[in-house]
Amino acid sequence: MSPKAYVEVMSQFGVPGKQSHSAELHRDHPEIWIIDSRNSEIDAAGKRMVFGSECWHTDHTHLEKPPKLTSLYAIRLPETGGDTEFVNAYRLYGRLSAEHSKTISNLYVMYGADRHLTFREADRDSFSAPSRHPLVRTHPETGRRALYIHPLKMQSIEGMTTEASETFVNELLDATIDLSEVYRHKWRLGDLVLIDNRACLHKAARDYDPQVGRVMHRMIIEGDRPV
């Protein structure tokens, strides 16, 4: 699928959102972020870092109106590794006791991307402002409730310290995620995966050599403020 066709397909689902890595956007189709592991950041040991969050998360919680959908299109893949895992966030919420669900439904999370991302100066004004979202959100189309979290972008849960917030979220996810229900997507060239950020969490497997080359085209579709 050509970049032009990719943009046309995803535009059927809504308005393509602006992405925060302006230096890595497609030259002719800036709606597309080219995620190339061979261009990832260098760590203190001089090695390339594998891109992708290893924690369960939904995308772009640092935005006031996070994207409703994220899509990934596989362009180049390592021989092994680089899978993406998914879990149903409706089911996570549904596993909570009535008392526990009532408690967390009243919690709000403060987010800031600066805790997790390094912005270029050109992107800072558009993407570095803090945001506040509920820990449990209602899907605007299905009416169902789901856990809604990105631990690495979380500054704190209102009323808790950062450390207490991290412990709370980690324990919450450990208690609700059933590993037997996790879907692990093994990528093939040409795969196009759409992620409903309002209904599921996902995470990346960092089990490949980034210098070999894993290239994804990524788009996001604008969403509403979570409620």
C-alpha positions in Angstrom: 0.0 0.0 0.0 1.4 3.4 -1.0 1.7 6.2 1.6 -1.1 8.0 -0.4 -3.4 5.0 -0.2 -2.6 4.6 3.5 -3.7 8.2 4.2 -6.8 7.7 2.2 -7.8 4.4 4.0 -7.3 5.9 7.5 -9.1 9.1 6.6 -12.3 6.9 6.3 -12.1 6.6 10.1 -11.8 10.3 10.9 -9.4 13.2 10.7 -5.7 12.3 10.7 -4.0 13.7 13.8 -0.8 15.7 14.0 2.1 13.7 15.4 4.9 14.9 17.7 8.0 13.7 15.8 8.2 16.3 13.1 11.7 15.2 12.0 10.5 11.7 11.2 7.3 12.5 9.3 6.8 11.4 5.7 8.0 14.1 3.4 5.0 14.0 1.1 2.4 12.8 3.6 3.1 14.4 7.0 0.2 12.5 8.5 2.5 9.5 8.6 5.2 9.0 11.2 8.0 6.8 9.9 9.1 4.7 12.9 12.5 3.2 11.8 14.4 1.4 14.5 17.7 2.2 12.7 17.1 5.9 13.5 16.2 5.4 17.2 18.0 7.2 20.0 21.4 6.1 21.2 21.7 5.1 24.9 24.6 5.8 27.3 26.5 2.7 26.1 26.4 3.9 22.5 23.7 1.4 21.4 20.5 2.1 19.6 17.4 1.9 21.8 14.4 -0.2 20.8 11.4 2.1 20.2 8.1 1.3 21.9 6.7 1.2 25.4 7.1 -2.0 27.3 4.3 -1.1 29.7 0.6 -1.5 29.1 -0.7 1.8 27.8 -3.1 3.8 25.5 -1.6 6.3 23.2 -1.0 10.1 23.7 -2.7 10.6 27.0 -0.6 13.8 27.3 -2.9 15.5 24.8 -6.1 17.2 25.8 -7.9 15.3 23.1 -6.0 12.0 22.6 -6.4 10.1 19.4 -9.3 7.6 19.2 -7.3 5.4 16.9 -3.7 4.5 16.2 -2.7 2.5 13.1 0.5 0.7 12.3 1.5 -0.5 8.8 4.4 -2.9 8.6 7.0 -1.8 6.0 10.2 -3.7 7.1 10.5 -6.3 9.8 13.3 -8.2 11.7 13.4 -12.0 11.2 12.2 -12.5 14.7 10.7 -10.4 17.5 9.1 -7.0 17.5 5.6 -8.3 18.2 2.9 -6.0 19.7 0.6 -7.2 22.5 -3.0 -6.1 23.2 -5.4 -6.5 26.0 -9.1 -5.6 26.3 -9.5 -2.6 28.6 -13.3 -3.2 29.0 -12.5 -6.6 30.6 -9.9 -5.0 32.9 -12.5 -2.7 34.3 -15.1 -5.5 34.4 -12.9 -7.6 36.7 -13.0 -5.0 39.5 -15.3 -5.4 42.4 -18.2 -3.0 42.7 -16.5 -1.1 45.5 -13.1 -1.0 43.7 -14.7 0.2 40.4 -16.6 2.9 42.3 -13.3 4.1 43.9 -11.2 4.3 40.7 -14.0 5.8 38.7 -13.6 9.0 40.7 -9.8 9.2 40.1 -8.1 11.5 37.7 -4.6 11.3 36.3 -2.3 14.1 35.5 -0.1 13.5 32.4 2.9 15.1 30.9 4.9 13.9 27.9 8.1 15.5 29.0 8.5 12.7 31.6 8.8 10.2 28.7 9.6 12.1 25.5 12.3 14.5 24.4 10.7 17.1 22.1 12.4 19.0 19.4 11.9 22.8 19.9 9.5 22.8 16.9 7.2 20.4 18.6 7.4 21.5 22.2 4.6 24.1 22.2 2.1 21.7 20.5 2.7 18.6 22.6 4.4 19.4 26.0 1.4 20.9 27.9 0.1 18.8 30.7 -3.3 17.1 30.6 -5.9 15.6 33.0 -7.9 12.5 32.2 -10.1 10.0 34.1 -8.5 6.7 35.1 -11.8 5.1 33.8 -13.3 6.5 30.6 -16.6 5.8 28.8 -16.3 4.9 25.1 -18.3 7.5 23.2 -19.6 5.0 20.7 -20.3 1.9 22.7 -21.1 3.4 26.1 -18.9 0.9 27.8 -16.3 1.7 30.5 -12.6 0.9 30.3 -9.4 1.5 32.1 -7.5 4.3 30.5 -3.8 4.8 31.4 -0.3 5.4 30.2 2.0 4.8 33.1 5.1 6.3 31.6 3.4 9.6 30.8 1.6 9.8 34.2 2.8 12.5 36.5 0.5 11.4 39.3 -3.0 10.5 40.3 -4.7 13.5 41.9 -4.3 13.2 45.6 -1.4 10.8 45.5 2.4 11.2 45.2 4.1 10.1 42.0 5.5 7.0 43.8 2.1 6.1 45.3 0.5 6.6 41.9 2.9 4.3 40.2 2.4 1.6 42.8 -1.4 1.9 42.6 -1.4 1.6 38.8 1.0 -1.3 38.7 -1.0 -3.2 41.3 -4.2 -2.4 39.4 -2.9 -3.7 36.1 -1.4 -6.8 37.8 -4.7 -7.6 39.4 -6.8 -7.2 36.3 -4.7 -8.5 33.3 -5.2 -12.1 32.6 -2.2 -13.2 30.5 -4.3 -16.0 28.9 -6.4 -13.3 27.2 -3.5 -11.2 25.8 -3.4 -11.1 22.0 0.2 -11.1 20.7 0.4 -9.9 17.1 3.2 -11.4 15.1 3.8 -8.9 12.3 4.0 -9.8 8.6 4.9 -7.4 5.9 1.9 -5.4 4.8 0.0 -5.9 8.0 -2.2 -2.9 8.9 -3.4 -2.9 12.5 -5.9 -0.4 13.9 -5.9 0.2 17.7 -9.0 1.6 19.4 -7.3 3.6 22.2 -10.6 4.0 24.0 -11.1 0.2 24.4 -7.7 -1.5 24.7 -4.2 -1.2 26.0 -1.1 -2.4 24.1 2.7 -2.7 24.6 5.7 -3.4 22.4 8.1 -6.4 22.6 11.7 -5.1 22.7 13.2 -8.4 21.7 15.0 -7.6 18.4 18.1 -5.8 17.3 17.1 -2.2 16.2 20.0 -2.0 13.8 18.5 -4.8 11.7 15.6 -2.5 10.9 12.0 -2.5 11.9 10.0 0.1 10.0 6.4 1.0 10.6 4.2 3.7 9.1 2.0 5.1 11.9 -1.0 7.3 11.8 -3.4 8.6 14.5 -7.0 9.7 14.2 -8.3 12.6 16.2 -10.5 11.9 19.2 -12.5 13.6 21.9 -11.6 14.6 25.4 -12.0 11.4 27.6 -15.0 11.4 30.0 
